[in-house]
């Protein structure tokens, strides 16, 4: 029997990851069946264990791929652009990955929202490059006076990424009715930068003082 080429091994690994993403997105880590994943990938169960030592390792690799795709796609735009334009570009990159690798992204989002101690640190670690790009944009915006300076850019970056995650969940939960994927970048950026106050008006940064029981 001839040796399996590196290209063939890469193909098997890719099929296993794709099948695993489908099952993990639907059934979660506990509910997914290794046997079913192997069958869906067109390999024997023993072959799966030649590539991944356990279901947990396979799950970790599915998470890693989803996070890596999001970070790799999000090239930071030229520095002269506004914060809004930068964030729109980063959000659009995230949506592009979701459109092409939806099952992988569903696993990432599902695990991020469920806050499992055994997987959350992995998600945070692999999403760090993407969050760092958002933070870099916000740091430049703060230096130019476009972004508030009373909150660390690292915290604001996490809030922006969290907004994207919640919109993805709403998209899936509504069956794509609202928001559509095309709406998400603009919606995420406008919610994050403008809040919910009417266009053209700034919300107050602190509650009114004096009459009405405000603090003195």
Secondary structure, DSSP 8 states (H G I E B T S, - for coil): -----HHHHHHHHHHHHHHHHHHHHHHHHHH--HHHHHHHHTS-HHHHHHH-SSHHHHHHHHHHHHHHHHHHH-----TTS-HHHHHHHHHHHHHHHHHHSHHHHHHHHHHHHHT-HHHHHHHHHHHHHHHHHHHHHHHHHHHTTSS-SSS-HHHHHHHHHHHHHHHHHHHHHTTTSSS-HHHHHHHHHHHHHHTTS-TT----SS---STTT---
